[in-house]
């Protein structure tokens, strides 16, 4: 679901050619060597997951594989939680509960990376269309990282006390997985976490590095449908009609005044009209035009302001055209798909950053800017009461590709691209070291 944009200045230190992980990381030599020893098995797991992607709400085999990996480590497992979600609990004495989360679903994309291990999976989508399936958003890396981190923490259980909570979450791409797990009682049937950690691969940060944004990291995201009504008729007699295409055009332009003239310029927000459909023939004025919007913001009050303004503006345009109340546009907010902004708790995030810098080296931890992409990870910090969460970006771009992009100015394949291909060995090794170190320190603190 994400396409991150990391502030260019924070990448200045990344221009140095990247060597092997051995030259970059050795702050905790025991952890570093343990992760290196685990890499052959983790690489194999990644390749298996990459070649067996499943769409949102269909992650049965992915969930089962995660459950099996957890059970092999002696972790107490609950399957099919909130759909095909998996919850793992490992109790290691008295102490805080630290929750680590990974998402498991893939996207309806035909992979075009040219890799020997590229996904060749096809399936039918909800509309009955034959589609390819690809882990184009890095959830295969996320799952592998969760397993690898669990391995490290259990191997080093003499260094921490508390409860490790592992969440393999389905349906992130459609904004439904976290809601379903929380609704089923994630924080009532299992321990309520004192600390919640997650990561997401980055398609703009070099592999071997991470980037962290304290405070707002990702946006509120809402899908909104507007049905613009009119009075149809013959194109030769427009004066006898109320043309919904013209009304829709007025609405499209008016929506941007919400961003530029109603919301404070100090409060970032975006309104995108992603789809507009209406009419059937050149010389027919139809009765209805349908618009599909995406709203983005950080502050929940701005989100409410956007929705209220859309309802007011669309109603006002309909009234100005002489339409009755029954003919006013319908504005429908898809609450089931709405996700809140991800707010990285500043105090916890500072500790996590320090831990990762201690493990990977300070030069390999970058400051990230907030992005307008969305992630349902933010929900875990709001339910049932506010809990500290931190999500950090895990660099995934091969060093050679990153250097070539910097030299030429050419764009790198983004997340959700059919050509997105992370440098998975370097990415996974850095991710497991980073999350393991952060979790160990949170348990200690």
Residue pairs with C-beta under 8 A, 6 or more apart in sequence:
1 137
1 172
1 173
1 175
1 373
1 374
1 375
1 416
2 137
2 200
2 218
2 371
2 373
2 374
2 375
2 415
2 416
3 203
3 371
3 373
3 414
3 415
3 416
4 200
4 202
4 203
4 204
4 368
4 371
4 373
4 393
4 415
5 204
5 369
5 371
6 202
6 204
6 205
6 211
6 366
6 368
6 369
6 393
7 367
7 368
7 369
10 211
10 366
10 367
10 368
10 369
11 204
11 205
11 366
13 363
13 366
14 205
14 206
14 209
14 366
14 395
14 402
15 403
15 406
17 399
17 403
18 24
18 206
18 207
18 208
18 399
18 402
18 426
20 426
21 36
21 208
21 426
21 429
21 430
22 36
24 208
24 360
24 361
24 364
25 32
25 208
25 359
25 360
25 361
25 364
25 429
25 430
25 433
26 32
27 358
27 359
27 360
27 361
28 358
28 359
28 437
30 156
31 152
31 156
31 359
31 433
31 436
31 437
32 359
32 433
34 152
34 155
34 156
35 148
35 152
35 429
35 432
35 433
35 436
36 429
38 148
38 151
38 152
38 432
39 425
39 428
39 429
42 144
42 147
42 148
42 428
42 432
43 424
43 425
43 428
45 69
45 143
45 144
45 147
46 140
46 141
46 144
46 424
46 428
47 117
48 65
49 62
49 65
49 135
49 140
49 143
49 144
50 117
50 119
50 135
50 140
50 424
51 117
51 118
51 119
51 120
51 121
52 61
52 62
52 119
52 121
53 62
53 106
53 107
53 119
53 121
53 133
53 134
53 135
53 140
54 60
54 61
54 62
54 104
54 105
54 106
54 133
55 105
55 106
55 107
55 108
55 123
55 125
55 133
56 105
56 170
56 171
56 172
56 173
56 174
56 176
56 177
57 83
57 84
57 105
57 170
57 171
57 174
57 176
58 84
58 105
58 123
59 83
59 84
59 104
59 105
59 170
59 171
60 84
62 84
62 104
62 105
62 143
62 168
62 170
63 79
63 80
63 84
63 85
63 86
63 104
63 168
63 170
64 79
65 143
66 86
66 104
66 143
66 146
66 147
66 168
67 77
67 79
67 86
67 88
67 168
69 147
69 150
70 77
70 86
70 88
70 147
70 150
70 166
71 77
73 90
73 150
73 151
73 154
74 90
74 154
75 88
75 89
75 90
75 150
75 154
75 164
75 166
76 88
76 89
76 90
76 91
77 86
77 87
77 88
78 86
78 87
78 88
78 89
78 189
78 190
79 86
81 87
81 181
81 184
81 186
82 169
82 170
82 177
82 179
82 180
82 181
82 182
82 183
82 184
82 186
83 170
83 171
83 176
83 177
83 180
83 181
84 104
84 170
85 104
85 167
85 168
85 169
85 170
85 177
85 180
85 181
86 166
86 167
86 168
87 165
87 166
87 167
87 168
87 181
87 186
87 190
88 150
88 164
88 165
88 166
88 167
88 168
89 163
89 164
89 165
89 166
89 190
89 191
90 150
90 153
90 154
90 163
90 164
90 166
91 163
92 157
92 160
92 161
92 162
92 163
92 164
93 161
93 162
94 161
94 162
95 160
95 161
95 162
95 163
95 443
96 162
96 163
96 194
96 195
96 442
96 443
97 162
97 163
97 164
97 165
97 191
97 192
97 193
97 194
97 195
98 162
98 163
98 164
98 165
98 193
98 194
98 195
98 196
98 197
98 439
98 442
98 443
99 165
99 166
99 167
99 193
99 195
99 196
99 197
99 380
100 146
100 149
100 150
100 164
100 165
100 166
100 167
100 197
100 198
100 435
100 439
101 146
101 166
101 167
101 168
101 169
101 196
101 197
101 198
101 377
101 380
102 139
102 142
102 143
102 145
102 146
102 167
102 168
102 169
102 198
103 139
103 142
103 168
103 169
103 170
103 172
103 173
103 177
104 139
104 142
104 143
104 168
104 169
104 170
104 172
105 139
105 170
105 171
105 172
105 173
105 174
105 177
106 119
106 133
106 134
106 135
106 136
106 137
106 139
106 140
106 173
107 133
107 134
107 135
107 136
107 137
107 173
107 416
108 125
108 131
108 132
108 133
109 131
109 132
109 133
109 134
109 136
109 416
109 418
110 131
110 132
110 134
110 418
111 118
111 119
111 120
111 132
111 134
111 136
111 418
112 418
112 419
113 418
113 419
113 420
113 421
115 421
119 132
119 133
119 134
119 135
121 132
121 133
121 134
122 130
122 131
122 132
122 133
123 130
123 131
123 133
124 130
124 131
125 131
134 418
135 141
136 415
136 416
136 417
136 418
136 420
137 173
137 201
137 415
137 416
137 420
138 200
138 201
138 394
138 396
138 415
138 420
138 422
139 172
141 201
141 394
141 396
141 422
141 424
141 427
141 428
141 431
142 199
142 200
142 201
143 168
144 424
144 428
145 199
145 394
145 428
145 431
145 432
145 435
146 166
146 168
148 428
148 431
148 432
148 436
149 431
149 432
149 435
149 436
149 439
150 164
150 166
152 432
152 436
153 160
153 164
153 436
153 439
153 440
154 164
156 436
156 440
159 440
159 444
160 439
160 440
160 443
160 444
161 443
162 443
163 191
164 439
165 190
165 191
165 193
167 181
167 186
169 177
169 178
169 181
169 376
170 177
170 180
171 177
171 180
172 178
172 375
172 376
172 377
174 337
175 221
175 336
175 337
175 338
175 339
175 374
175 376
176 336
176 337
176 376
177 376
178 339
178 376
178 377
178 379
178 380
179 336
179 376
179 379
182 379
182 380
182 383
187 193
187 383
187 384
188 384
192 384
192 387
193 380
193 387
194 387
194 388
194 442
195 348
195 387
195 388
195 390
195 442
196 380
196 381
196 387
196 388
196 389
196 390
197 352
197 389
197 390
197 391
197 435
197 438
197 439
197 442
198 377
198 389
198 390
198 391
198 392
199 210
199 391
199 392
199 393
199 394
199 431
199 434
199 435
200 375
200 391
200 392
200 393
200 394
201 393
201 394
201 395
201 396
201 415
201 422
201 427
202 211
202 393
202 394
202 395
202 396
202 397
203 396
203 397
203 412
203 413
203 414
203 415
203 417
203 420
204 397
204 412
204 414
205 211
205 366
205 393
205 394
205 395
205 396
205 397
206 395
206 397
206 399
206 402
207 395
207 396
207 397
207 398
207 399
207 422
207 423
207 426
207 427
207 430
208 360
208 364
208 395
208 399
208 426
208 427
208 430
209 360
209 364
209 365
209 366
209 395
209 430
210 356
210 360
210 364
210 365
210 366
210 392
210 393
210 394
210 395
210 430
210 431
210 434
211 365
211 366
211 367
211 368
211 392
211 393
211 395
212 344
212 349
212 352
212 353
212 356
212 365
212 366
212 367
212 368
212 390
212 392
212 393
213 344
213 367
213 368
213 369
213 370
213 371
214 344
214 346
214 349
214 350
214 353
215 343
215 344
215 346
215 370
216 298
216 341
216 342
216 343
216 344
216 370
217 341
217 342
217 343
217 344
217 368
217 370
217 371
217 391
218 341
218 342
218 370
218 371
218 372
218 373
218 374
218 375
218 377
218 378
218 391
219 270
219 296
219 297
219 298
219 341
219 370
219 371
219 372
219 373
219 374
220 295
220 296
220 297
220 298
220 300
220 302
220 303
220 338
220 339
220 340
220 341
220 374
221 294
221 295
221 296
221 338
221 339
221 373
221 374
222 294
222 295
222 296
222 303
222 306
222 307
222 333
222 334
222 337
222 338
223 292
223 293
223 294
223 333
223 334
223 337
223 338
224 292
224 293
224 294
224 295
224 307
224 310
224 331
224 332
224 333
224 334
225 290
225 291
225 292
225 293
225 330
225 331
225 332
225 334
226 251
226 290
226 291
226 292
226 293
226 310
226 314
226 329
226 330
226 331
226 332
227 288
227 289
227 290
227 329
227 330
227 332
228 244
228 247
228 248
228 251
228 278
228 288
228 289
228 290
228 291
228 314
228 318
228 329
229 244
229 287
229 288
229 318
229 323
229 327
229 328
229 329
229 330
230 241
230 242
230 243
230 244
230 245
230 247
230 285
230 286
230 287
230 288
230 289
230 321
230 323
230 327
231 241
231 242
231 287
231 323
231 327
232 241
232 244
232 284
232 285
232 286
232 287
233 240
233 241
233 285
234 240
234 241
234 283
234 284
234 285
235 282
235 283
235 284
235 285
236 283
238 285
241 285
242 321
242 322
242 323
242 327
243 285
244 278
244 285
244 286
244 287
244 288
244 289
245 278
245 279
245 285
245 286
245 289
247 289
247 317
247 318
247 321
247 329
248 276
248 278
248 289
248 291
250 317
251 291
251 313
251 314
251 317
251 329
252 273
252 276
252 291
254 313
254 317
255 271
255 273
255 293
255 310
255 313
256 271
257 313
258 269
258 271
258 305
258 306
258 309
258 310
258 313
259 269
259 270
259 271
262 305
262 309
263 269
263 297
263 302
263 305
263 306
267 297
267 298
267 299
267 302
268 297
268 298
268 370
268 372
269 295
269 296
269 297
269 298
269 302
269 306
270 294
270 295
270 296
270 297
270 372
271 293
271 294
271 295
271 296
271 306
271 310
272 293
272 294
272 295
272 296
273 291
273 292
273 293
274 292
274 293
274 294
275 290
275 291
275 292
276 289
276 290
276 291
276 292
277 289
277 290
278 286
278 288
278 289
278 290
279 285
279 286
279 289
280 286
293 310
295 303
295 306
295 307
296 372
296 374
297 303
297 306
297 341
298 341
298 370
299 341
300 340
300 341
307 331
307 333
310 331
311 331
314 328
314 329
314 331
315 328
315 329
317 329
318 327
318 328
318 329
319 328
339 374
339 375
339 376
339 378
339 379
340 378
340 379
340 382
341 374
341 378
342 375
342 377
342 378
342 381
342 389
342 391
343 378
343 381
343 389
344 389
344 390
344 391
345 381
345 388
345 389
345 390
347 388
348 388
348 389
348 390
348 442
349 390
351 438
351 441
351 442
351 445
352 390
352 392
352 438
352 441
352 442
353 365
353 392
354 441
355 437
355 438
355 440
355 441
355 442
356 365
356 392
356 434
356 437
356 438
357 364
357 365
358 437
359 433
359 434
359 436
359 437
360 430
360 433
360 434
364 430
368 392
368 393
375 391
377 389
377 391
378 389
380 387
380 389
381 387
381 388
381 389
390 438
392 434
394 427
394 430
394 431
394 434
395 427
395 430
396 422
396 423
396 424
396 427
397 405
397 412
397 422
397 423
398 421
398 422
398 423
398 426
399 423
399 426
401 412
402 412
404 410
405 411
405 412
413 419
413 420
413 421
414 420
